[in-house]
Amino acid sequence: MARHWCSRSGSGRLFRLWVTPDETDPFFATVADSVQLRLQPEGDLGVRLDRIARCGLAEAGAVLLLGGDAVSLDSSALDRAAEALLRHPAVLIPAADGGYVLLGLTRHAPQLFAAIPWGSGQVAEATRRVFQELGWSWEEIPGHWDVDRLEDWERFRGIDKNLVQ
């Protein structure tokens, strides 16, 4: 979905898929072109997101970071997030479980990825606190969830059984 959103005619958007353990896994060829693949940096989630955000902002004026488990996002949510970045340095799409499914930025700040309680229900709140400490305005787009537990997977399967094989 994100690749399709980026490839819309005239959008000028760049799609990057940060992968692990390496870019040569045949699965990744089914999801992205080889020029779109990037090897995930080593380290915890905060270290990886920090590096990916910096690289994205070096290539473009804004970056939308989302995980492969952000299955509730659709093109309208991505449109809203991109539009929010025209007005604010950040956009957050919190997940129902207290994390987030998307973080959009027009500026880099390493504090956004340090000392965050990754994997907990406090990730979105900790991110909001960092926004406040930085003095940044941001927009939030509610109503999304990701796949972290079996119940989430079953919910996802219920959306469209043709998506899961």
Summary of the structure (lengths in Angstrom):
residues: 165
radius of gyration: 15.6
end to end distance: 17.0
largest distance: 45.3
contacts: 461
relative contact order: 0.14
helix: 39%
strand: 16%
